[in-house]
Each structure stands twice: as C-alpha cells, then as structure tokens.
Amino acid sequence: MENLSKNKIKLIRSLRLKKNRDAERLFVVEGEKIINELIDEQPDSLEFICTTNSDFQFNRVYLTDERGMKEISSLKNPGILLAVVRFPKKNVDRGDLIIALDGIQDPGNLGTIIRTAEWFGVSNIVCSKDTVDCFNSKVVQATMGSLFRMSIEYLDLKEYLSNSDLPIYGALLDGIDMYSTPLERKGVLVIGNEGKGISDEIKSCVTHPIFIPKYGEAESLNAAMATGIILAEYRRLNAE
C-alpha cells in the first residue's frame, strides 16, 4: 500500500471548490458506510481511497495517518476512510414523477430531499443552476448514499418546464389544498427556495399550485419536510 502523496493531497483539497470538481469530474465522499456501499455496488466509480487502516483492502488505496486525514477531510472528526469518486453517468430514464428544485441553497436540505426522494421511489431530480451543487461534501453526507442511485441534472429550469407537457405541481402558499386535488402519476413537482419559495419566473410555469394545509401557527415548512409530505401523498394516491 502506497503512502498518500502531496499531489493526491493537493487534488483532494482542490475538490472542495465546485469549479475544480467540475473540471476534474471528481468529488469527495467520507464515511465507512457510504464508501463500503460503493465498493460493493459501484467499485468502478471509485478513483481511489485514502485510509488510516493499513489492513484495508482495495486495488486503489493510499495510506495516511490521523494528521494526514484531518488535512484532507472536511469533517471536524474524520473517520478512517475518504474516497475520491467519479461523477456518475446521467440516467435518461425520467420515470413517473420528476422533482424540480428552484434555488435550493442549504446543502443539508438538498441532501435530505435526495434521500427522501429515493425512499419514495422517485429517481429523477432537475435543478436550477443556482441550486447548491449536489457534489458539495455536506450534500453528499446528507444523502447517506442515495446520491449514487439518482439522476440529478442542473439546467435552465424555466426552459425545461416551459417545454414540458406534464402537469407541473408547485408547492405554493396560495395553492389548492393538496388533499383535495389528485396528484397524477406522471408530473413534475417544483420545490422552491428555503426563504423565498418558488421564484416568480418559475411560478409562471406551474399548472397545478398546491398547498400543504397547516393546523398550527408556524409560518412555513422546511423545503425537505414539504417534499416528504407531498411525496407521501403522491405515493398513497398512486400505489401500485
């Protein structure tokens, strides 16, 4: 097993920036559970692995110590494994429901939305170009591995929705009670920015504004929580 070189350290640290991730088509994954899943399910996606465990077995692995792991990790308390992973190939199969994200900024929110979508069997997400990068380290951590089983695209969301012939549902405060309107099996669900909601530009594309009724005094719902509630109702209505 080779020791982790200065060039590899430089590469890993450079991947903290989106422009470098995009240029190299690589991103960083941390955590034993996620990395072991990748080894079992998608070993070819792994560029290489760094570890503090000299007994760890993989064909592209580099050894470092705790100090070295802290140097390359984005976590306050790094584990024993860090992997550099290739960007996944795009999946062109759209499936039934597509989630469209308009300006989601919080990495934890995006990661939770991705994880929640997979739970409910939704595998396609399209994002506005100002949505946080799905390969951001905090997003990757929050997905708990779901990222690698999803199709996620960044595109001109207004153009995409304008050219869609599917019903477009938008989570809006002035929408129709979602429990009194059917959610069709095929459609697009738009979730807006955490603070501002769906932008006016994208709101104009929404054909079916829906609202999650509230029973308390809270002003709004977390974007990821709202996504989960709507997806649960969608699956209830469209159970196999």
Protein Blocks (a to p, Z undefined) as FASTA:
>chain_A
ZZddfklmmmmmmmmpmklmmmnopacdedjklmmmmmmmmmmlpmbdcdfbfkbccfbd
cdddfklmmmmpcbfbdcfbdcddddddddfbgbjbdcddehiablklmmmmmmmmmmno
pabdcddfkbccfkbfklmmmnnommmmcccddddfklmmmmpcbdcddddfklccfklc
ccdfbdcdddddfklopafklmmmpmbdcddddfbfbfbdcfklmmmmmmmmmmmmmgZZ
